[in-house]
Amino acid sequence: MPTPPRCPCLSGNPSAECCGRFHRGDASAPTAEALMRSRYAAFALGEPDYLLATWHPLTRPETLELDGDVRWLRLDIVRTVQGGPFDSEGVVEFTAHSRSGGAAVQQHEVSRFVRLDRRWVYLDAVQHG
């Protein structure tokens, strides 16, 4: 029997049991970091609907087209500030590593998350290169 694919968030768990449950709507991310990881996995798996659904309505674009040429390789969480199960806001600083057009790319970002209707949503971010 083949091994199930590992989640792109690098938890080491099968995708279906990890971020896949959030993508399918079976559960919602319990922390801002879990939402950040699931959003990274959605970029890696090409799931723009999930990205839009977990984006705050005040900052969410009307549509989102993902670049199919980008291959997401790794997510490094640098730090988190609040964003726990009992918080109403949180910050996750991360570096996402990818390849695009044969070139290695690093996206360093400080993302803000808030609770909206008891669910974590992505609010906005400051990119650092």
GUDREN-821535 format. One record per residue: y, z, x of N, C-alpha, C, O, CB in turn; residue number from 1; residue in three letters. Coordinates in steps of 0.2 Angstrom, whole numbers, padded with zeros to 4 digits, always signed. Each point is the difference from the previous one (the first is absolute). Glycine has a CB too. Layout:
% residues N
+-------+-------+-------+-------+-------+-------+-------+-------+-------+-------+-------+-------+-------+-------+-------+-----+---------+
|  n.yy |  n.zz |  n.xx | ca.yy | ca.zz | ca.xx |  c.yy |  c.zz |  c.xx |  o.yy |  o.zz |  o.xx | cb.yy | cb.zz | cb.xx | num | residuo |
+-------+-------+-------+-------+-------+-------+-------+-------+-------+-------+-------+-------+-------+-------+-------+-----+---------+
|     Y |     Z |     X |     Y |     Z |     X |     Y |     Z |     X |     Y |     Z |     X |     Y |     Z |     X | NUM |     ALA |
...
+-------+-------+-------+-------+-------+-------+-------+-------+-------+-------+-------+-------+-------+-------+-------+-----+---------+
This chain:
% residues 129
+-------+-------+-------+-------+-------+-------+-------+-------+-------+-------+-------+-------+-------+-------+-------+-----+---------+
|  n.yy |  n.zz |  n.xx | ca.yy | ca.zz | ca.xx |  c.yy |  c.zz |  c.xx |  o.yy |  o.zz |  o.xx | cb.yy | cb.zz | cb.xx | num | residuo |
+-------+-------+-------+-------+-------+-------+-------+-------+-------+-------+-------+-------+-------+-------+-------+-----+---------+
| -0006 | +0000 | +0004 | +0006 | +0000 | -0004 | +0006 | +0000 | +0004 | +0001 | +0004 | +0005 | -0007 | +0002 | -0014 |   1 |     MET |
| +0011 | -0011 | +0008 | +0006 | +0000 | +0005 | +0005 | +0006 | -0001 | +0000 | +0003 | -0006 | -0001 | -0015 | +0005 |   2 |     PRO |
| +0004 | +0014 | +0006 | +0005 | +0005 | +0000 | +0006 | -0002 | -0004 | +0002 | -0005 | +0001 | -0007 | +0010 | +0010 |   3 |     THR |
| +0007 | +0000 | -0015 | +0006 | -0002 | -0004 | +0006 | -0001 | +0005 | +0001 | +0004 | +0005 | -0005 | +0002 | -0016 |   4 |     PRO |
| +0009 | -0010 | +0009 | +0006 | -0001 | +0005 | +0004 | +0007 | +0000 | +0001 | +0003 | -0005 | -0001 | -0016 | +0002 |   5 |     PRO |
| +0002 | +0014 | +0009 | +0004 | +0006 | +0001 | +0007 | -0001 | -0002 | +0003 | -0006 | +0000 | -0009 | +0009 | +0010 |   6 |     ARG |
| +0010 | +0002 | -0013 | +0006 | -0001 | -0002 | +0005 | -0001 | +0005 | +0000 | +0002 | +0006 | -0002 | +0006 | -0015 |   7 |     CYS |
| +0007 | -0013 | +0008 | +0005 | -0002 | +0005 | +0004 | +0006 | +0002 | +0004 | -0001 | +0005 | -0004 | -0011 | -0010 |   8 |     PRO |
| +0001 | +0017 | +0001 | +0004 | +0006 | +0002 | -0003 | +0004 | +0006 | +0004 | +0004 | +0003 | +0000 | -0003 | -0015 |   9 |     CYS |
| -0010 | -0003 | +0014 | -0003 | +0003 | +0006 | -0002 | +0007 | -0001 | -0001 | +0004 | +0005 | +0007 | -0011 | +0002 |  10 |     LEU |
| -0008 | +0009 | -0013 | -0003 | +0006 | -0002 | -0007 | +0001 | +0003 | -0002 | +0005 | +0001 | +0010 | -0004 | -0011 |  11 |     SER |
| -0011 | -0007 | +0011 | -0007 | +0000 | +0001 | -0005 | +0000 | -0006 | -0006 | -0001 | +0001 | +0009 | +0007 | +0009 |  12 |     GLY |
| +0000 | -0006 | -0016 | -0004 | +0000 | -0006 | +0000 | -0007 | -0003 | +0004 | -0004 | +0002 | +0000 | +0016 | -0004 |  13 |     ASN |
| -0009 | -0013 | -0002 | -0001 | -0006 | -0003 | +0007 | -0002 | -0004 | +0002 | +0005 | -0003 | -0015 | -0004 | +0003 |  14 |     PRO |
| +0015 | -0007 | +0000 | +0006 | -0002 | -0004 | +0000 | +0002 | -0007 | +0005 | +0003 | -0003 | -0004 | -0012 | +0011 |  15 |     SER |
| -0007 | +0008 | -0012 | +0000 | +0002 | -0007 | +0000 | +0007 | -0001 | +0003 | +0002 | -0006 | -0010 | -0012 | +0005 |  16 |     ALA |
| +0005 | +0014 | +0005 | +0001 | +0008 | -0001 | +0006 | +0002 | +0003 | +0002 | +0006 | -0002 | -0014 | -0005 | +0003 |  17 |     GLU |
| +0016 | -0004 | +0003 | +0006 | +0002 | +0003 | +0006 | -0003 | -0004 | +0001 | +0002 | -0006 | -0006 | -0001 | +0017 |  18 |     CYS |
| +0009 | -0005 | -0008 | +0006 | -0003 | -0004 | -0002 | -0004 | -0006 | +0004 | -0001 | -0004 | +0002 | +0001 | +0015 |  19 |     CYS |
| -0012 | -0003 | -0011 | -0002 | -0004 | -0005 | +0000 | +0003 | -0007 | +0002 | -0003 | -0005 | -0009 | -0003 | +0013 |  20 |     GLY |
| +0006 | +0013 | -0008 | +0000 | +0003 | -0007 | +0008 | +0001 | -0002 | +0001 | +0000 | -0006 | -0011 | +0006 | +0009 |  21 |     ARG |
| +0014 | -0006 | +0002 | +0008 | +0000 | -0002 | +0001 | -0007 | -0003 | +0004 | -0001 | -0005 | -0001 | +0010 | +0013 |  22 |     PHE |
| -0005 | -0014 | -0004 | +0002 | -0007 | -0002 | -0003 | -0002 | -0007 | +0003 | -0004 | -0003 | -0003 | +0001 | +0016 |  23 |     HIS |
| -0006 | +0005 | -0014 | -0003 | -0001 | -0007 | +0003 | +0004 | -0005 | -0001 | -0002 | -0006 | -0010 | -0001 | +0012 |  24 |     ARG |
| +0015 | +0008 | -0005 | +0003 | +0005 | -0005 | -0005 | +0005 | -0002 | +0001 | +0003 | -0005 | +0006 | -0013 | +0001 |  25 |     GLY |
| -0012 | +0011 | +0008 | -0005 | +0006 | -0002 | +0003 | +0007 | +0001 | -0002 | +0005 | -0002 | -0008 | -0013 | +0005 |  26 |     ASP |
| +0015 | +0008 | +0002 | +0003 | +0006 | +0002 | +0007 | -0002 | +0003 | +0001 | -0006 | +0001 | -0012 | +0012 | +0002 |  27 |     ALA |
| +0015 | -0001 | -0003 | +0007 | -0001 | +0004 | +0000 | +0004 | +0006 | -0003 | +0005 | +0001 | +0009 | -0007 | -0012 |  28 |     SER |
| -0002 | +0000 | +0016 | +0000 | +0003 | +0006 | +0003 | +0007 | -0001 | +0005 | +0001 | -0003 | -0003 | -0012 | +0009 |  29 |     ALA |
| -0006 | +0016 | -0003 | +0003 | +0007 | -0001 | +0006 | +0002 | +0005 | +0003 | +0005 | -0001 | -0015 | -0002 | -0002 |  30 |     PRO |
| +0013 | -0007 | +0008 | +0005 | +0002 | +0005 | +0004 | -0007 | +0002 | -0002 | -0005 | -0002 | -0005 | +0015 | +0006 |  31 |     THR |
| +0013 | -0009 | -0002 | +0004 | -0005 | +0003 | -0004 | -0004 | +0005 | +0000 | -0006 | +0000 | +0011 | +0012 | -0003 |  32 |     ALA |
| -0014 | -0003 | +0008 | -0004 | -0003 | +0005 | -0006 | -0004 | -0003 | -0001 | -0006 | +0003 | +0005 | +0015 | +0005 |  33 |     GLU |
| -0007 | -0006 | -0013 | -0006 | -0004 | -0003 | +0003 | -0006 | -0003 | -0003 | -0006 | +0000 | -0003 | +0016 | -0002 |  34 |     ALA |
| +0012 | -0010 | -0001 | +0003 | -0006 | -0003 | +0002 | -0005 | +0005 | -0001 | -0006 | +0000 | +0005 | +0013 | -0010 |  35 |     LEU |
| -0001 | -0004 | +0016 | +0002 | -0005 | +0005 | -0007 | -0004 | +0003 | +0001 | -0006 | +0001 | +0009 | +0014 | +0002 |  36 |     MET |
| -0015 | -0004 | -0002 | -0006 | -0003 | +0002 | -0003 | -0005 | -0005 | -0002 | -0005 | +0002 | -0001 | +0015 | +0005 |  37 |     ARG |
| +0003 | -0008 | -0013 | -0002 | -0005 | -0005 | +0004 | -0006 | -0001 | -0002 | -0006 | -0001 | -0003 | +0015 | -0005 |  38 |     SER |
| +0012 | -0009 | +0008 | +0004 | -0005 | -0001 | -0001 | -0005 | +0007 | +0000 | -0006 | -0001 | +0009 | +0013 | -0006 |  39 |     ARG |
| -0010 | -0004 | +0012 | -0002 | -0004 | +0006 | -0007 | -0003 | -0001 | +0000 | -0006 | +0001 | +0006 | +0014 | +0007 |  40 |     TYR |
| -0010 | -0005 | -0011 | -0007 | -0003 | -0002 | +0001 | -0006 | -0004 | -0003 | -0005 | +0000 | -0003 | +0016 | +0002 |  41 |     ALA |
| +0011 | -0010 | -0007 | +0002 | -0006 | -0005 | +0003 | -0006 | +0004 | -0002 | -0005 | -0002 | +0003 | +0014 | -0007 |  42 |     ALA |
| +0003 | -0007 | +0014 | +0003 | -0006 | +0004 | -0006 | -0004 | +0003 | -0001 | -0006 | +0000 | +0012 | +0013 | +0002 |  43 |     PHE |
| -0016 | -0003 | +0001 | -0005 | -0002 | +0004 | -0005 | -0004 | -0004 | -0003 | -0005 | +0002 | +0004 | +0014 | +0006 |  44 |     ALA |
| -0002 | -0007 | -0014 | -0005 | -0003 | -0005 | +0004 | -0006 | -0005 | -0004 | -0003 | -0003 | -0003 | +0014 | +0004 |  45 |     LEU |
| +0013 | -0011 | +0000 | +0004 | -0005 | -0004 | +0000 | +0001 | -0007 | -0002 | -0004 | -0005 | -0002 | -0004 | +0013 |  46 |     GLY |
| +0006 | +0015 | -0010 | +0001 | +0002 | -0007 | +0007 | +0001 | -0002 | +0002 | +0006 | +0000 | -0013 | -0001 | +0001 |  47 |     GLU |
| +0015 | -0010 | -0002 | +0007 | +0001 | -0002 | +0001 | +0004 | -0006 | +0005 | +0004 | -0001 | -0002 | -0014 | +0007 |  48 |     PRO |
| -0007 | +0010 | -0011 | +0001 | +0003 | -0006 | +0000 | +0008 | +0001 | +0004 | +0003 | -0003 | -0010 | -0013 | -0003 |  49 |     ASP |
| +0001 | +0012 | +0010 | +0000 | +0007 | +0001 | +0007 | +0002 | +0004 | +0002 | +0006 | -0002 | -0015 | -0006 | +0003 |  50 |     TYR |
| +0015 | -0004 | +0004 | +0006 | +0002 | +0003 | +0006 | +0001 | -0005 | +0004 | +0004 | +0001 | -0008 | -0010 | +0009 |  51 |     LEU |
| +0005 | +0001 | -0014 | +0005 | +0000 | -0005 | -0001 | +0006 | -0005 | +0005 | +0003 | -0002 | -0004 | -0015 | +0003 |  52 |     LEU |
| -0007 | +0014 | -0003 | -0001 | +0005 | -0005 | +0001 | +0007 | +0004 | +0002 | +0005 | -0004 | -0011 | -0012 | -0002 |  53 |     ALA |
| +0009 | +0007 | +0012 | +0002 | +0007 | +0004 | +0006 | +0000 | +0003 | +0002 | +0004 | +0004 | -0014 | -0003 | -0002 |  54 |     THR |
| +0017 | -0005 | -0004 | +0007 | -0001 | +0002 | +0004 | +0003 | -0005 | +0000 | -0002 | -0006 | -0003 | -0008 | +0013 |  55 |     TRP |
| +0008 | +0014 | -0005 | +0005 | +0003 | -0005 | +0004 | -0006 | -0004 | +0002 | -0005 | +0004 | -0001 | +0015 | +0004 |  56 |     HIS |
| +0000 | -0010 | -0014 | +0003 | -0005 | -0004 | +0007 | -0001 | +0002 | +0002 | -0006 | -0001 | -0009 | +0009 | -0008 |  57 |     PRO |
| +0010 | +0001 | +0012 | +0007 | -0001 | +0002 | +0001 | -0004 | +0007 | +0005 | -0003 | +0001 | -0002 | +0014 | -0007 |  58 |     LEU |
| -0008 | -0011 | +0010 | +0000 | -0004 | +0006 | -0006 | -0005 | +0000 | +0000 | -0004 | +0005 | +0005 | +0014 | +0001 |  59 |     THR |
| -0009 | -0011 | -0011 | -0005 | -0005 | +0000 | +0002 | -0007 | -0001 | +0005 | -0001 | -0004 | -0012 | +0010 | +0000 |  60 |     ARG |
| +0005 | -0014 | +0008 | +0002 | -0007 | -0001 | -0004 | -0002 | -0007 | -0005 | +0003 | -0002 | +0007 | -0005 | +0015 |  61 |     PRO |
| +0001 | -0004 | -0015 | -0004 | -0002 | -0006 | -0006 | -0003 | +0001 | -0005 | +0000 | -0004 | +0016 | -0003 | +0000 |  62 |     GLU |
| -0012 | +0000 | +0010 | -0006 | -0003 | +0002 | -0001 | +0001 | +0008 | +0004 | +0002 | +0003 | -0003 | -0011 | -0012 |  63 |     THR |
| -0007 | +0009 | +0011 | -0002 | +0001 | +0007 | -0005 | -0005 | +0002 | -0006 | -0001 | -0003 | +0008 | +0013 | +0002 |  64 |     LEU |
| +0000 | -0016 | +0006 | -0005 | -0005 | +0003 | -0002 | +0002 | +0007 | +0004 | +0001 | +0004 | +0001 | -0010 | -0011 |  65 |     GLU |
| -0011 | +0010 | +0008 | -0003 | +0003 | +0006 | -0001 | -0006 | +0005 | -0002 | -0006 | -0003 | -0003 | +0016 | -0003 |  66 |     LEU |
| +0006 | -0010 | +0012 | -0001 | -0005 | +0005 | -0007 | +0000 | +0002 | -0003 | +0005 | +0003 | +0014 | -0004 | +0001 |  67 |     ASP |
| -0015 | -0006 | -0006 | -0007 | +0000 | +0001 | -0002 | -0001 | +0007 | -0006 | +0000 | +0002 | +0005 | -0005 | -0013 |  68 |     GLY |
| +0006 | +0003 | +0016 | -0001 | -0001 | +0007 | +0000 | +0006 | +0004 | -0002 | +0001 | +0005 | +0007 | -0012 | -0006 |  69 |     ASP |
| -0003 | +0017 | -0002 | +0000 | +0006 | +0003 | -0006 | +0004 | +0000 | -0003 | +0000 | -0006 | +0015 | +0001 | +0003 |  70 |     VAL |
| -0015 | +0001 | +0008 | -0006 | +0004 | +0000 | +0001 | +0007 | +0002 | +0002 | +0001 | +0006 | -0008 | -0012 | -0002 |  71 |     ARG |
| +0006 | +0015 | -0008 | +0001 | +0007 | +0001 | -0006 | +0004 | +0004 | -0005 | -0001 | -0002 | +0012 | +0001 | -0009 |  72 |     TRP |
| -0005 | +0003 | +0016 | -0005 | +0003 | +0005 | -0001 | +0007 | +0000 | -0005 | +0003 | +0000 | +0008 | -0013 | +0007 |  73 |     LEU |
| +0003 | +0014 | -0008 | +0000 | +0007 | +0001 | +0006 | +0003 | -0003 | +0005 | -0002 | +0001 | -0012 | +0001 | +0010 |  74 |     ARG |
| +0006 | +0007 | -0013 | +0005 | +0004 | -0003 | +0000 | +0007 | +0004 | -0005 | +0004 | +0000 | +0005 | -0009 | -0012 |  75 |     LEU |
| +0006 | +0007 | +0015 | +0001 | +0006 | +0004 | +0005 | +0004 | -0004 | +0006 | -0002 | -0001 | -0009 | -0003 | +0012 |  76 |     ASP |
| +0001 | +0011 | -0014 | +0005 | +0004 | -0003 | +0003 | +0005 | +0006 | -0004 | +0003 | +0003 | -0003 | -0003 | -0014 |  77 |     ILE |
| +0013 | -0001 | +0011 | +0004 | +0004 | +0005 | +0002 | +0007 | -0002 | -0002 | +0005 | +0004 | +0007 | -0016 | +0000 |  78 |     VAL |
| -0003 | +0012 | -0010 | +0001 | +0006 | -0003 | +0001 | +0000 | -0007 | +0002 | -0005 | -0003 | +0004 | +0008 | +0013 |  79 |     ARG |
| -0007 | +0003 | -0013 | +0002 | +0000 | -0008 | +0004 | +0006 | -0001 | +0000 | +0005 | +0004 | -0011 | -0010 | -0007 |  80 |     THR |
| +0016 | +0005 | -0001 | +0004 | +0005 | -0002 | -0001 | +0001 | -0008 | +0002 | -0004 | -0004 | +0007 | +0002 | +0014 |  81 |     VAL |
| -0011 | +0008 | -0012 | -0002 | +0002 | -0007 | -0005 | -0006 | -0002 | -0004 | -0002 | +0004 | +0016 | +0008 | -0006 |  82 |     GLN |
| -0011 | -0007 | -0004 | -0004 | -0006 | -0003 | -0007 | +0003 | -0002 | -0005 | -0004 | -0001 | +0011 | -0004 | +0008 |  83 |     GLY |
| -0007 | +0015 | -0008 | -0006 | +0002 | -0001 | -0002 | +0000 | -0008 | +0005 | -0002 | -0004 | -0004 | +0009 | +0014 |  84 |     GLY |
| -0006 | -0004 | -0012 | -0002 | +0000 | -0007 | +0005 | +0004 | -0005 | +0000 | -0002 | -0006 | -0012 | +0001 | +0010 |  85 |     PRO |
| +0016 | +0005 | -0001 | +0004 | +0004 | -0004 | +0008 | -0002 | +0001 | +0004 | +0004 | -0002 | -0013 | +0005 | +0002 |  86 |     PHE |
| +0010 | -0014 | +0004 | +0007 | -0002 | +0002 | +0002 | -0005 | -0005 | -0004 | -0003 | -0003 | +0002 | +0006 | +0015 |  87 |     ASP |
| +0009 | -0004 | -0012 | +0002 | -0005 | -0004 | +0003 | -0006 | +0004 | +0002 | -0005 | -0003 | +0001 | +0014 | -0006 |  88 |     SER |
| -0002 | -0008 | +0015 | +0002 | -0006 | +0005 | -0004 | +0001 | +0007 | -0002 | +0006 | +0001 | +0013 | -0007 | -0007 |  89 |     GLU |
| -0011 | -0004 | +0009 | -0003 | +0000 | +0007 | +0002 | -0006 | +0004 | +0003 | -0005 | -0002 | -0012 | +0011 | -0003 |  90 |     GLY |
| +0008 | -0005 | +0012 | +0002 | -0005 | +0004 | -0007 | -0001 | +0005 | -0003 | +0004 | +0002 | +0016 | -0001 | -0002 |  91 |     VAL |
| -0014 | -0010 | +0001 | -0006 | -0001 | +0004 | +0003 | -0005 | +0006 | +0002 | -0006 | -0002 | -0011 | +0008 | -0008 |  92 |     VAL |
| +0009 | +0000 | +0016 | +0001 | -0005 | +0005 | -0006 | -0003 | +0003 | -0005 | +0004 | +0001 | +0016 | +0003 | +0002 |  93 |     GLU |
| -0011 | -0013 | -0002 | -0006 | -0004 | +0002 | +0001 | -0006 | +0004 | +0006 | -0002 | +0001 | -0011 | +0006 | -0011 |  94 |     PHE |
| +0000 | -0006 | +0014 | +0001 | -0007 | +0003 | -0006 | -0004 | -0002 | -0006 | +0002 | +0000 | +0012 | +0003 | +0010 |  95 |     THR |
| -0005 | -0011 | -0013 | -0005 | -0004 | -0002 | -0001 | -0006 | +0005 | +0005 | -0003 | +0002 | -0003 | +0006 | -0015 |  96 |     ALA |
| -0008 | -0004 | +0015 | -0001 | -0005 | +0005 | -0004 | -0006 | -0003 | -0004 | +0000 | -0004 | +0003 | +0009 | +0013 |  97 |     HIS |
| +0004 | -0015 | -0008 | -0003 | -0006 | -0002 | +0001 | -0006 | +0005 | +0002 | +0001 | +0005 | +0001 | +0003 | -0017 |  98 |     SER |
| -0006 | -0010 | +0010 | +0000 | -0006 | +0004 | +0003 | -0005 | -0005 | -0003 | -0001 | -0006 | -0007 | +0004 | +0014 |  99 |     ARG |
| +0015 | -0007 | -0006 | +0002 | -0005 | -0004 | +0002 | -0006 | +0005 | +0004 | +0001 | +0005 | +0001 | +0007 | -0014 | 100 |     SER |
| -0008 | -0014 | +0007 | +0001 | -0006 | +0004 | -0002 | +0001 | +0008 | +0003 | -0002 | +0004 | +0006 | -0001 | -0012 | 101 |     GLY |
| -0014 | +0007 | +0008 | -0003 | +0002 | +0007 | +0004 | +0005 | +0004 | -0002 | +0002 | +0005 | -0002 | -0014 | -0005 | 102 |     GLY |
| +0009 | +0015 | -0003 | +0004 | +0005 | +0004 | -0001 | +0007 | -0003 | -0001 | +0000 | -0006 | +0010 | -0009 | +0008 | 103 |     ALA |
| -0009 | +0014 | +0002 | -0001 | +0007 | -0002 | +0007 | +0002 | -0003 | +0005 | -0001 | +0003 | -0015 | +0003 | +0006 | 104 |     ALA |
| +0009 | +0001 | -0015 | +0006 | +0003 | -0003 | -0001 | +0007 | -0001 | -0005 | +0002 | -0003 | +0008 | -0013 | -0002 | 105 |     VAL |
| +0003 | +0015 | +0006 | +0000 | +0007 | -0002 | +0005 | +0001 | -0005 | +0006 | -0002 | +0001 | -0011 | +0006 | +0010 | 106 |     GLN |
| +0004 | -0001 | -0017 | +0005 | +0002 | -0004 | +0001 | +0008 | -0001 | -0005 | +0003 | -0002 | +0003 | -0014 | -0005 | 107 |     GLN |
| +0007 | +0014 | +0010 | +0001 | +0007 | +0000 | +0005 | +0001 | -0006 | +0005 | -0003 | +0000 | -0007 | +0004 | +0013 | 108 |     HIS |
| +0000 | +0004 | -0017 | +0004 | +0001 | -0006 | +0000 | +0007 | -0002 | -0005 | +0004 | +0001 | +0002 | -0015 | -0005 | 109 |     GLU |
| +0008 | +0014 | +0001 | +0001 | +0006 | -0003 | +0000 | -0001 | -0008 | +0006 | -0002 | -0002 | +0000 | +0008 | +0013 | 110 |     VAL |
| -0011 | -0004 | -0014 | +0000 | -0002 | -0007 | +0001 | +0006 | -0005 | -0002 | +0006 | +0002 | -0006 | -0015 | +0001 | 111 |     SER |
| +0012 | +0009 | -0008 | +0001 | +0005 | -0005 | -0004 | -0001 | -0006 | +0000 | -0005 | -0003 | +0012 | +0007 | +0008 | 112 |     ARG |
| -0015 | +0004 | -0007 | -0004 | -0001 | -0006 | +0002 | +0006 | -0005 | +0003 | +0005 | +0002 | -0013 | -0010 | +0004 | 113 |     PHE |
| +0010 | +0004 | -0012 | +0002 | +0005 | -0006 | -0006 | +0000 | -0005 | -0003 | -0005 | -0001 | +0016 | +0003 | +0003 | 114 |     VAL |
| -0013 | +0007 | -0006 | -0004 | +0000 | -0006 | +0004 | -0003 | -0006 | +0005 | +0002 | -0001 | -0012 | +0008 | +0006 | 115 |     ARG |
| +0003 | -0014 | -0008 | +0003 | -0003 | -0006 | -0006 | +0001 | -0006 | -0005 | -0003 | +0001 | +0013 | -0005 | +0006 | 116 |     LEU |
| -0006 | +0011 | -0012 | -0006 | +0002 | -0005 | -0006 | +0002 | +0003 | -0005 | -0002 | -0001 | +0010 | -0007 | -0006 | 117 |     ASP |
| -0004 | +0014 | +0012 | -0005 | +0004 | +0003 | -0004 | -0004 | +0005 | -0006 | +0002 | +0002 | +0005 | +0005 | -0012 | 118 |     ARG |
| +0003 | -0013 | +0012 | -0004 | -0005 | +0004 | +0005 | -0001 | +0006 | +0006 | -0001 | -0001 | -0013 | -0004 | -0008 | 119 |     ARG |
| +0004 | +0004 | +0015 | +0004 | -0002 | +0006 | +0002 | -0007 | +0000 | -0004 | -0004 | -0002 | -0002 | +0013 | +0008 | 120 |     TRP |
| +0012 | -0011 | -0005 | +0002 | -0007 | +0001 | +0004 | +0000 | +0006 | +0004 | +0004 | +0002 | -0004 | -0006 | -0015 | 121 |     VAL |
| +0000 | -0004 | +0016 | +0004 | -0002 | +0006 | +0007 | -0001 | -0003 | +0002 | -0004 | -0004 | -0012 | -0001 | +0010 | 122 |     TYR |
| +0015 | +0008 | -0002 | +0007 | -0001 | -0002 | +0004 | -0005 | +0004 | +0002 | -0005 | -0002 | -0002 | +0017 | -0002 | 123 |     LEU |
| +0000 | -0011 | +0011 | +0003 | -0004 | +0004 | -0002 | +0002 | +0007 | -0003 | +0004 | +0002 | +0013 | -0006 | -0010 | 124 |     ASP |
| -0007 | -0002 | +0013 | -0002 | +0001 | +0007 | +0006 | -0002 | +0005 | +0004 | -0004 | -0002 | -0016 | +0003 | -0001 | 125 |     ALA |
| +0011 | +0004 | +0009 | +0005 | -0002 | +0005 | -0005 | -0003 | +0006 | -0004 | +0003 | +0002 | +0013 | +0006 | -0005 | 126 |     VAL |
| -0008 | -0015 | +0004 | -0004 | -0004 | +0006 | +0003 | +0002 | +0006 | +0006 | -0001 | +0001 | -0010 | -0008 | -0009 | 127 |     GLN |
| -0001 | +0010 | +0013 | +0002 | +0001 | +0007 | -0002 | -0005 | +0005 | -0001 | +0001 | +0006 | +0001 | +0011 | -0009 | 128 |     HIS |
| -0001 | -0018 | +0000 | -0003 | -0006 | +0005 | -0006 | -0002 | -0001 | -0003 | -0004 | +0003 | +0010 | +0009 | +0005 | 129 |     GLY |
+-------+-------+-------+-------+-------+-------+-------+-------+-------+-------+-------+-------+-------+-------+-------+-----+---------+
